[in-house]
Structures are given as structure tokens and as C-alpha cells.
């Protein structure tokens, strides 16, 4: 894979099964690769996710958090997590409501010992996108988190103004998904 040959070690995937098919052998021969789950994760896929991924960018509910914590203990593996925030309060998007982020963060870190390193959001694609990025950035700062996952192929230049540490740029590099 050309990106690995050029030194890239961070890769994102949207689906557990697809990632397993694509990466299981590659990771065995390249153990420095960090695989990021950036798509919606269902709790019934938590075991496979913990086995395969290093980062989960879509921690979006208590049931999933509990299942991931249980699987980490069973597999003796620690992942890094981003809490997905539904920054625009959109019904069609997953994520913790903005006004519940502090409480969910406390639950994840204090009650079930997940390593939450930052927040993540996919804001509405409207004229308020920068306001949403700023809001997420400030919430991340208020929690004292060092990582921030925001910005995708269509909006990463606006996101860059708010210091994300992870951009989820797929289609701009690899083209549109089938």
C-alpha cells in the first residue's frame, strides 16, 4: 500500500467487517499501524472493534461505552476514544447531545475507565459550520482533552482554524465510496 510505504501509520475505516477483511493481515506485518474506527459502531460489534482498532472516534452512547469497557477488560487491551457529539442536534446523526457531554465524559472516564482523549463531531453542513467547530473546540478545551477529531473532505479547511489533531479525509484522497 503506497501510503504505508510513505510512512503513514494512521488509517480510518467506517465499517468493522470491511476493516477486518482489509487490515488484519496488513497489521500483522506492520504493527505500528493505528487503525481508527470513524463510522457508527454498534455494540454487537464491540468485541471485533476492540480486537482490531486502536482508536474509536464514534463513542456515542452508554450501552456502547459499557460494552467496549467490558471487551477491553476481556481482551486486556486499551483503546483511545473520542466522544461523538451531536453538535447540531440533528435527528439523523448519532452522538451525545452537546449539553450532556460533561456527564458522559465523567461516566466514561471515572466509572468505566475508558481512555477518552477527545471529542468528535460531524456538524451540519450549513452556514453555521464554523460556529459548530468553535463550540466543539471550546468544549474539548474545557474538559482538558488534548485531541480533537473534526473536519472531513468537504470542510477540513474550516475545521483547521480550530486546531483539530485528527482530520477524517477519505473521499478527497481515495475518491467517493461505491
N, CA, C and O of each residue as an XYZ file, in Angstrom:
712
protein
N       0.853     -1.176      0.000
C       0.000      0.000      0.000
C       0.898      1.238      0.000
O       1.736      1.384      0.890
N       0.742      2.114     -0.962
C       1.626      3.278     -1.094
C       1.687      4.183      0.131
O       2.763      4.678      0.466
N       0.568      4.412      0.807
C       0.606      5.291      1.974
C       1.467      4.713      3.095
O       2.170      5.457      3.779
N       1.419      3.426      3.288
C       2.268      2.784      4.303
C       3.730      2.917      3.912
O       4.585      3.205      4.750
N       4.010      2.705      2.628
C       5.390      2.829      2.134
C       5.943      4.234      2.331
O       7.155      4.411      2.457
N       5.058      5.243      2.360
C       5.484      6.634      2.567
C       5.439      7.045      4.035
O       5.609      8.221      4.358
N       5.208      6.074      4.931
C       5.313      6.353      6.361
C       4.022      6.671      7.084
O       4.058      6.928      8.287
N       2.880      6.668      6.406
C       1.628      6.931      7.104
C       1.281      5.740      7.992
O       1.333      4.596      7.541
N       0.928      6.000      9.249
C       0.576      4.910     10.156
C      -0.854      5.015     10.683
O      -1.293      4.131     11.419
N      -1.581      6.052     10.335
C      -2.964      6.227     10.802
C      -3.925      6.051      9.637
O      -3.805      6.713      8.606
N      -4.890      5.136      9.824
C      -5.885      4.858      8.789
C      -7.250      4.737      9.435
O      -7.386      4.172     10.521
N      -8.256      5.267      8.766
C      -9.615      5.208      9.274
C     -10.488      4.289      8.451
O     -10.303      4.146      7.242
N     -11.428      3.676      9.113
C     -12.406      2.807      8.464
C     -13.785      3.101      9.016
O     -13.938      3.482     10.177
N     -14.797      2.917      8.161
C     -16.181      3.163      8.548
C     -16.903      1.926      9.047
O     -17.874      2.039      9.795
N     -16.445      0.749      8.648
C     -17.168     -0.480      8.959
C     -16.217     -1.540      9.499
O     -15.125     -1.740      8.968
N     -16.648     -2.213     10.560
C     -15.808     -3.209     11.228
C     -15.463     -4.358     10.289
O     -14.293     -4.715     10.154
N     -16.464     -4.938      9.642
C     -16.232     -6.100      8.780
C     -15.300     -5.752      7.622
O     -14.398     -6.523      7.294
N     -15.514     -4.607      7.014
C     -14.656     -4.152      5.918
C     -13.216     -3.982      6.398
O     -12.270     -4.376      5.714
N     -13.066     -3.393      7.574
C     -11.728     -3.177      8.146
C     -11.041     -4.500      8.432
O      -9.851     -4.663      8.163
N     -11.789     -5.437      8.975
C     -11.201     -6.738      9.281
C     -10.686     -7.422      8.013
O      -9.575     -7.951      7.995
N     -11.487     -7.410      6.972
C     -11.081     -8.025      5.710
C      -9.859     -7.346      5.107
O      -8.986     -8.005      4.542
N      -9.807     -6.040      5.229
C      -8.759     -5.255      4.586
C      -7.459     -5.207      5.390
O      -6.378     -5.210      4.800
N      -7.540     -5.163      6.722
C      -6.392     -4.800      7.541
C      -5.776     -5.908      8.386
O      -4.626     -5.774      8.805
N      -6.485     -6.980      8.648
C      -5.967     -7.973      9.590
C      -4.556     -8.440      9.229
O      -3.674     -8.449     10.088
N      -4.336     -8.819      7.994
C      -3.005     -9.263      7.569
C      -2.000     -8.134      7.496
O      -0.826     -8.320      7.816
N      -2.453     -6.966      7.078
C      -1.563     -5.806      6.943
C      -1.008     -5.405      8.314
O       0.175     -5.089      8.444
N      -1.862     -5.422      9.319
C      -1.434     -5.027     10.666
C      -0.429     -6.024     11.235
O       0.501     -5.633     11.941
N      -0.608     -7.293     10.937
C       0.357     -8.296     11.426
C       1.763     -8.016     10.915
O       2.740     -8.202     11.641
N       1.865     -7.568      9.666
C       3.190     -7.292      9.108
C       3.628     -5.838      9.316
O       4.772     -5.492      9.021
N       2.731     -4.988      9.819
C       3.039     -3.576     10.101
C       2.436     -3.198     11.458
O       1.446     -2.468     11.501
N       3.011     -3.678     12.565
C       2.395     -3.464     13.879
C       2.333     -2.005     14.337
O       1.648     -1.702     15.314
N       3.030     -1.102     13.657
C       2.980      0.306     14.063
C       1.744      1.026     13.518
O       1.507      2.186     13.855
N       0.969      0.358     12.693
C      -0.247      0.977     12.142
C      -1.279      1.171     13.240
O      -1.502      0.291     14.071
N      -1.898      2.331     13.226
C      -3.001      2.644     14.127
C      -4.272      2.713     13.298
O      -4.391      3.532     12.386
N      -5.205      1.856     13.620
C      -6.453      1.799     12.885
C      -7.543      2.528     13.685
O      -7.734      2.285     14.876
N      -8.241      3.419     12.997
C      -9.268      4.262     13.609
C     -10.643      3.861     13.104
O     -10.868      3.795     11.895
N     -11.555      3.597     14.012
C     -12.949      3.371     13.650
C     -13.619      4.727     13.637
O     -13.786      5.357     14.681
N     -14.005      5.176     12.448
C     -14.593      6.506     12.338
C     -16.083      6.466     12.014
O     -16.756      7.497     12.044
N     -16.598      5.279     11.705
C     -18.017      5.146     11.399
C     -18.822      4.786     12.631
O     -18.275      4.562     13.711
N     -20.124      4.735     12.451
C     -21.047      4.330     13.515
C     -20.682      2.920     13.970
O     -20.496      2.023     13.148
N     -20.581      2.733     15.267
C     -20.244      1.435     15.831
C     -21.413      0.935     16.670
O     -21.867      1.611     17.593
N     -21.891     -0.256     16.337
C     -22.959     -0.887     17.106
C     -22.338     -1.725     18.212
O     -21.256     -2.286     18.042
N     -23.022     -1.810     19.339
C     -22.460     -2.524     20.490
C     -22.217     -4.005     20.195
O     -21.336     -4.612     20.806
N     -22.978     -4.597     19.275
C     -22.743     -6.012     18.948
C     -21.445     -6.226     18.162
O     -21.024     -7.367     17.974
N     -20.819     -5.166     17.709
C     -19.534     -5.255     17.000
C     -18.365     -4.830     17.892
O     -17.233     -4.714     17.422
N     -18.638     -4.602     19.167
C     -17.618     -4.079     20.080
C     -16.426     -5.019     20.227
O     -15.283     -4.563     20.239
N     -16.672     -6.314     20.339
C     -15.560     -7.257     20.519
C     -14.602     -7.187     19.341
O     -13.391     -7.067     19.533
N     -15.129     -7.261     18.125
C     -14.277     -7.180     16.921
C     -13.573     -5.830     16.870
O     -12.401     -5.750     16.505
N     -14.286     -4.774     17.236
C     -13.695     -3.435     17.195
C     -12.507     -3.326     18.139
O     -11.471     -2.771     17.772
N     -12.649     -3.851     19.350
C     -11.550     -3.792     20.318
C     -10.374     -4.647     19.839
O      -9.217     -4.277     20.040
N     -10.660     -5.768     19.218
C      -9.584     -6.611     18.689
C      -8.792     -5.898     17.599
O      -7.570     -6.029     17.532
N      -9.475     -5.153     16.756
C      -8.885     -4.629     15.529
C      -8.377     -3.190     15.618
O      -7.314     -2.872     15.085
N      -9.129     -2.327     16.285
C      -8.848     -0.889     16.242
C      -8.001     -0.422     17.422
O      -7.946     -1.068     18.469
N      -7.342      0.723     17.221
C      -6.605      1.409     18.282
C      -7.375      2.624     18.790
O      -7.238      3.023     19.947
N      -8.185      3.203     17.906
C      -8.958      4.408     18.207
C     -10.405      4.186     17.784
O     -10.678      3.554     16.763
N     -11.324      4.715     18.582
C     -12.741      4.750     18.221
C     -13.145      6.220     18.247
O     -13.062      6.874     19.287
N     -13.581      6.736     17.102
C     -13.982      8.140     17.006
C     -15.481      8.316     17.206
O     -15.973      9.444     17.174
N     -16.213      7.233     17.410
C     -17.674      7.316     17.409
C     -18.302      6.729     18.676
O     -19.288      5.996     18.601
N     -17.734      7.048     19.825
C     -18.311      6.638     21.097
C     -19.512      7.546     21.351
O     -19.363      8.727     21.663
N     -20.705      6.969     21.212
C     -21.879      7.845     21.170
C     -23.037      7.465     22.085
O     -24.105      8.074     22.011
N     -22.841      6.455     22.957
C     -23.916      6.133     23.895
C     -23.382      5.251     25.019
O     -22.320      4.640     24.900
N     -24.143      5.196     26.114
C     -23.729      4.471     27.317
C     -23.648      2.963     27.071
O     -22.715      2.314     27.543
N     -24.599      2.406     26.350
C     -24.590      0.969     26.086
C     -23.302      0.566     25.363
O     -22.670     -0.431     25.712
N     -22.925      1.350     24.356
C     -21.693      1.080     23.621
C     -20.479      1.246     24.537
O     -19.567      0.419     24.507
N     -20.459      2.284     25.335
C     -19.341      2.520     26.255
C     -19.173      1.338     27.209
O     -18.058      0.869     27.435
N     -20.275      0.866     27.762
C     -20.217     -0.271     28.686
C     -19.677     -1.522     27.987
O     -18.854     -2.248     28.544
N     -20.142     -1.758     26.782
C     -19.707     -2.947     26.043
C     -18.223     -2.849     25.681
O     -17.500     -3.839     25.792
N     -17.765     -1.691     25.257
C     -16.354     -1.511     24.925
C     -15.476     -1.699     26.163
O     -14.414     -2.316     26.083
N     -15.912     -1.174     27.290
C     -15.161     -1.331     28.533
C     -15.045     -2.811     28.901
O     -13.970     -3.281     29.274
N     -16.138     -3.527     28.794
C     -16.144     -4.961     29.081
C     -15.194     -5.710     28.149
O     -14.438     -6.576     28.591
N     -15.233     -5.375     26.858
C     -14.384     -6.057     25.875
C     -12.918     -5.721     26.084
O     -12.056     -6.581     25.903
N     -12.624     -4.485     26.461
C     -11.232     -4.126     26.771
C     -10.694     -5.006     27.901
O      -9.581     -5.526     27.816
N     -11.480     -5.163     28.940
C     -11.051     -5.979     30.083
C     -10.843     -7.431     29.665
O      -9.845     -8.054     30.028
N     -11.798     -7.964     28.896
C     -11.699     -9.367     28.455
C     -10.476     -9.610     27.580
O      -9.859    -10.672     27.655
N     -10.127     -8.634     26.754
C      -9.013     -8.788     25.809
C      -7.713     -8.176     26.331
O      -6.676     -8.256     25.672
N      -7.771     -7.567     27.515
C      -6.610     -6.915     28.103
C      -5.958     -5.939     27.112
O      -4.758     -5.996     26.846
N      -6.784     -5.055     26.587
C      -6.333     -4.069     25.602
C      -7.007     -2.737     25.892
O      -8.191     -2.697     26.228
N      -6.260     -1.651     25.764
C      -6.809     -0.308     25.962
C      -6.830      0.427     24.629
O      -5.835      0.461     23.905
N      -7.973      1.010     24.321
C      -8.122      1.835     23.127
C      -8.186      3.298     23.536
O      -8.306      3.630     24.715
N      -8.105      4.153     22.542
C      -8.277      5.590     22.752
C      -9.610      5.972     22.112
O      -9.954      5.508     21.025
N     -10.355      6.835     22.819
C     -11.720      7.153     22.390
C     -11.947      8.646     22.189
O     -11.383      9.495     22.879
N     -12.791      8.919     21.219
C     -13.356     10.244     21.011
C     -14.855     10.128     21.263
O     -15.508      9.238     20.719
N     -15.394     11.003     22.067
C     -16.837     11.050     22.264
C     -17.435     11.788     21.074
O     -17.068     12.926     20.783
N     -18.360     11.121     20.393
C     -19.044     11.762     19.266
C     -20.157     12.637     19.816
O     -21.027     12.176     20.555
N     -20.113     13.904     19.443
C     -21.073     14.893     19.905
C     -22.004     15.240     18.746
O     -21.550     15.526     17.638
N     -23.291     15.213     19.009
C     -24.279     15.642     18.014
C     -24.394     17.153     18.151
O     -25.344     17.675     18.736
N     -23.414     17.831     17.604
C     -23.241     19.269     17.800
C     -24.385     20.095     17.221
O     -24.674     21.185     17.715
N     -25.037     19.586     16.182
C     -26.134     20.317     15.559
C     -27.512     19.828     15.964
O     -28.514     20.253     15.390
N     -27.575     18.934     16.955
C     -28.847     18.354     17.416
C     -29.682     17.825     16.256
O     -30.888     18.063     16.181
N     -29.020     17.103     15.353
C     -29.704     16.561     14.180
C     -30.237     15.161     14.484
O     -29.504     14.303     14.975
N     -31.500     14.942     14.191
C     -32.136     13.647     14.462
C     -31.469     12.507     13.710
O     -31.397     11.390     14.223
N     -30.984     12.768     12.509
C     -30.416     11.699     11.677
C     -28.969     11.369     12.035
O     -28.400     10.434     11.472
N     -28.363     12.114     12.955
C     -26.967     11.865     13.318
C     -26.855     11.315     14.725
O     -27.637     11.650     15.614
N     -25.866     10.466     14.899
C     -25.563      9.906     16.211
C     -24.773     10.921     17.019
O     -24.295     11.929     16.500
N     -24.653     10.628     18.279
C     -23.812     11.463     19.132
C     -24.505     11.852     20.415
O     -25.731     11.840     20.523
N     -23.685     12.194     21.377
C     -24.168     12.670     22.664
C     -24.657     14.106     22.475
O     -23.961     14.914     21.861
N     -25.843     14.434     22.994
C     -26.281     15.835     22.926
C     -25.237     16.746     23.582
O     -24.636     16.385     24.595
N     -25.034     17.897     23.012
C     -23.988     18.813     23.475
C     -24.086     19.079     24.977
O     -23.066     19.128     25.664
N     -25.299     19.251     25.487
C     -25.461     19.591     26.906
C     -25.247     18.400     27.841
O     -25.321     18.563     29.059
N     -24.980     17.193     27.295
C     -24.729     16.012     28.116
C     -23.277     15.515     28.022
O     -22.936     14.479     28.592
N     -22.443     16.244     27.314
C     -21.067     15.788     27.074
C     -20.278     15.649     28.373
O     -19.607     14.637     28.574
N     -20.343     16.636     29.252
C     -19.573     16.583     30.504
C     -19.957     15.357     31.333
O     -19.091     14.650     31.849
N     -21.251     15.115     31.452
C     -21.746     13.983     32.237
C     -21.308     12.658     31.614
O     -20.883     11.755     32.334
N     -21.404     12.527     30.296
C     -20.999     11.290     29.623
C     -19.486     11.086     29.734
O     -19.022      9.967     29.955
N     -18.727     12.158     29.582
C     -17.272     12.084     29.739
C     -16.915     11.563     31.137
O     -16.086     10.664     31.275
N     -17.542     12.127     32.165
C     -17.281     11.680     33.536
C     -17.622     10.206     33.702
O     -16.865      9.461     34.324
N     -18.748      9.783     33.157
C     -19.140      8.379     33.262
C     -18.081      7.477     32.616
O     -17.639      6.494     33.211
N     -17.686      7.828     31.399
C     -16.729      7.001     30.652
C     -15.365      6.934     31.331
O     -14.746      5.870     31.369
N     -14.903      8.025     31.851
C     -13.550      8.063     32.410
C     -13.501      7.626     33.877
O     -12.551      6.961     34.292
N     -14.507      7.992     34.657
C     -14.473      7.706     36.090
C     -15.158      6.394     36.458
O     -14.700      5.693     37.360
N     -16.236      6.057     35.780
C     -16.999      4.860     36.144
C     -16.518      3.602     35.433
O     -16.483      2.528     36.033
N     -16.146      3.723     34.157
C     -15.787      2.510     33.408
C     -14.378      2.560     32.812
O     -13.991      1.684     32.038
N     -13.622      3.586     33.180
C     -12.190      3.660     32.888
C     -11.823      3.605     31.401
O     -10.843      2.961     31.025
N     -12.602      4.274     30.565
C     -12.221      4.384     29.156
C     -11.244      5.542     29.003
O     -11.341      6.538     29.719
N     -10.314      5.414     28.080
C      -9.320      6.448     27.811
C      -9.868      7.413     26.754
O      -9.566      7.299     25.566
N     -10.673      8.355     27.217
C     -11.253      9.359     26.318
C     -10.212     10.449     26.114
O      -9.796     11.119     27.059
N      -9.798     10.613     24.856
C      -8.728     11.568     24.559
C      -9.234     12.822     23.866
O      -8.488     13.790     23.718
N     -10.508     12.819     23.435
C     -11.016     13.996     22.740
C     -12.469     13.859     22.349
O     -13.129     12.857     22.625
N     -12.941     14.900     21.699
C     -14.303     14.934     21.175
C     -14.260     14.832     19.664
O     -13.243     15.125     19.035
N     -15.369     14.416     19.093
C     -15.526     14.328     17.636
C     -16.926     14.790     17.284
O     -17.873     14.559     18.036
N     -17.054     15.442     16.141
C     -18.386     15.820     15.660
C     -18.377     15.919     14.142
O     -17.360     16.195     13.507
N     -19.554     15.680     13.600
C     -19.823     15.938     12.186
C     -20.914     16.998     12.190
O     -22.095     16.673     12.317
N     -20.529     18.267     12.053
C     -21.527     19.331     12.172
C     -22.446     19.398     10.951
O     -22.130     18.865      9.888
N     -23.585     20.062     11.128
C     -24.461     20.266      9.968
C     -23.701     21.010      8.880
O     -22.890     21.892      9.163
N     -23.971     20.648      7.650
C     -23.313     21.310      6.527
C     -24.131     22.547      6.149
O     -24.884     22.542      5.175
N     -23.965     23.590      6.933
C     -24.711     24.827      6.698
C     -23.826     26.031      6.983
O     -22.615     25.897      7.156
N     -24.426     27.178      7.029
C     -23.651     28.406      7.222
C     -23.062     28.523      8.623
O     -22.197     29.369      8.852
N     -23.508     27.698      9.562
C     -23.013     27.757     10.940
C     -21.877     26.775     11.223
O     -21.536     26.544     12.383
N     -21.302     26.209     10.196
C     -20.310     25.149     10.410
C     -19.137     25.608     11.274
O     -18.676     24.860     12.136
N     -18.655     26.816     11.056
C     -17.528     27.295     11.864
C     -17.931     27.542     13.308
O     -17.122     27.340     14.213
N     -19.148     27.969     13.538
C     -19.638     28.145     14.911
C     -19.639     26.785     15.625
O     -19.268     26.686     16.794
N     -20.056     25.751     14.907
C     -20.065     24.408     15.489
C     -18.647     23.906     15.774
O     -18.400     23.296     16.815
N     -17.723     24.161     14.854
C     -16.332     23.770     15.093
C     -15.780     24.491     16.319
O     -15.105     23.885     17.151
N     -16.067     25.771     16.422
C     -15.586     26.561     17.560
C     -16.174     26.029     18.868
O     -15.469     25.908     19.870
N     -17.440     25.720     18.851
C     -18.131     25.180     20.028
C     -17.489     23.866     20.482
O     -17.251     23.665     21.673
N     -17.214     22.985     19.539
C     -16.596     21.703     19.869
C     -15.182     21.914     20.414
O     -14.782     21.279     21.389
N     -14.440     22.806     19.778
C     -13.086     23.131     20.217
C     -13.099     23.623     21.672
O     -12.282     23.195     22.488
N     -14.029     24.517     21.980
C     -14.106     25.074     23.336
C     -14.531     24.014     24.356
O     -14.026     23.998     25.479
N     -15.453     23.130     23.971
C     -15.865     22.046     24.867
C     -14.694     21.104     25.129
O     -14.499     20.643     26.254
N     -13.929     20.827     24.098
C     -12.751     19.967     24.232
C     -11.757     20.590     25.211
O     -11.214     19.906     26.079
N     -11.528     21.883     25.063
C     -10.620     22.602     25.976
C     -11.133     22.567     27.408
O     -10.361     22.356     28.343
N     -12.436     22.772     27.580
C     -12.997     22.828     28.934
C     -12.855     21.485     29.653
O     -12.786     21.444     30.882
N     -12.813     20.406     28.906
C     -12.606     19.084     29.505
C     -11.117     18.758     29.679
O     -10.767     17.743     30.281
N     -10.256     19.613     29.157
C      -8.816     19.389     29.261
C      -8.303     18.301     28.338
O      -7.266     17.694     28.605
N      -9.030     18.048     27.239
C      -8.645     16.994     26.303
C      -7.656     17.521     25.279
O      -7.760     18.664     24.835
N      -6.702     16.690     24.907
C      -5.620     17.130     24.020
C      -5.875     16.838     22.546
O      -5.274     17.475     21.681
N      -6.755     15.885     22.246
C      -7.026     15.500     20.854
C      -8.405     15.989     20.442
O      -9.299     16.136     21.276
N      -8.567     16.236     19.153
C      -9.840     16.722     18.631
C     -10.001     16.190     17.216
O      -9.161     16.430     16.348
N     -11.089     15.469     16.997
C     -11.351     14.853     15.696
C     -12.499     15.592     15.018
O     -13.668     15.386     15.342
N     -12.145     16.451     14.075
C     -13.180     17.161     13.318
C     -12.606     17.634     12.002
O     -11.418     17.937     11.886
N     -13.470     17.688     11.025
C     -13.074     18.084      9.688
C     -13.012     16.884      8.778
O     -12.334     15.897      9.063
N     -13.739     16.984      7.667
C     -13.744     15.928      6.666
C     -13.408     16.557      5.318
O     -13.099     17.746      5.237
N     -13.472     15.757      4.273
C     -13.036     16.212      2.943
C     -13.688     17.523      2.534
O     -13.040     18.362      1.909
N     -14.955     17.712      2.873
C     -15.670     18.908      2.406
C     -15.523     20.118      3.314
O     -15.888     21.221      2.909
N     -14.999     19.956      4.537
C     -14.966     21.099      5.448
C     -13.674     21.223      6.261
O     -13.604     22.036      7.183
N     -12.661     20.434      5.935
C     -11.461     20.408      6.779
C     -10.728     21.747      6.819
O     -10.084     22.059      7.821
N     -10.811     22.543      5.758
C     -10.117     23.836      5.781
C     -10.732     24.756      6.833
O     -10.009     25.507      7.488
N     -12.032     24.710      7.003
C     -12.688     25.499      8.057
C     -12.378     24.917      9.427
O     -12.182     25.659     10.389
N     -12.333     23.586      9.519
C     -12.026     22.939     10.799
C     -10.612     23.272     11.271
O     -10.373     23.406     12.472
N      -9.679     23.407     10.336
C      -8.278     23.663     10.699
C      -8.098     24.920     11.547
O      -7.124     25.024     12.292
N      -9.007     25.858     11.446
C      -8.925     27.089     12.243
C      -9.058     26.805     13.740
O      -8.704     27.645     14.567
N      -9.577     25.603     14.091
C      -9.851     25.274     15.489
C      -8.999     24.105     15.988
O      -9.386     23.389     16.912
N      -7.862     23.929     15.375
C      -6.808     23.026     15.840
C      -7.192     21.559     16.026
O      -6.888     20.979     17.069
N      -7.844     20.952     15.056
C      -8.079     19.511     15.196
C      -6.745     18.772     15.126
O      -5.820     19.204     14.439
N      -6.659     17.666     15.837
C      -5.457     16.835     15.763
C      -5.665     15.672     14.809
O      -4.701     15.061     14.348
N      -6.926     15.364     14.513
C      -7.261     14.327     13.538
C      -8.303     14.857     12.582
O      -9.366     15.316     12.999
N      -7.997     14.795     11.300
C      -8.938     15.115     10.229
C      -9.361     13.798      9.599
O      -8.536     12.900      9.430
N     -10.615     13.675      9.256
C     -11.118     12.447      8.638
C     -11.337     12.710      7.147
O     -12.456     12.940      6.688
N     -10.239     12.669      6.421
C     -10.274     12.972      4.989
C     -10.161     11.663      4.219
O      -9.091     11.058      4.164
N     -11.242     11.241      3.637
C     -11.255      9.990      2.892
C     -11.506     10.210      1.423
O     -10.660      9.894      0.586
N     -12.672     10.753      1.103
C     -13.052     10.865     -0.308
C     -12.126     11.795     -1.093
O     -11.953     11.612     -2.298
N     -11.532     12.785     -0.434
C     -10.601     13.675     -1.141
C      -9.317     12.947     -1.522
O      -8.623     13.348     -2.457
N      -9.002     11.874     -0.793
C      -7.793     11.092     -1.078
C      -8.119      9.867     -1.922
O      -7.467      9.602     -2.931
N      -9.141      9.121     -1.492
C      -9.439      7.833     -2.108
C     -10.598      7.852     -3.105
O     -10.844      6.859     -3.790
N     -11.308      8.978     -3.187
C     -12.480      9.055     -4.056
C     -13.738      8.665     -3.318
O     -13.688      8.196     -2.181
N     -14.854      8.860     -3.965
C     -16.160      8.538     -3.358
C     -16.303      7.035     -3.176
O     -15.796      6.244     -3.971
N     -17.012      6.657     -2.102
C     -17.317      5.245     -1.863
C     -18.376      4.782     -2.840
O     -19.220      5.560     -3.284
N     -18.317      3.494     -3.170
C     -19.352      2.915     -4.054
C     -20.652      2.752     -3.308
O     -21.637      2.284     -3.880
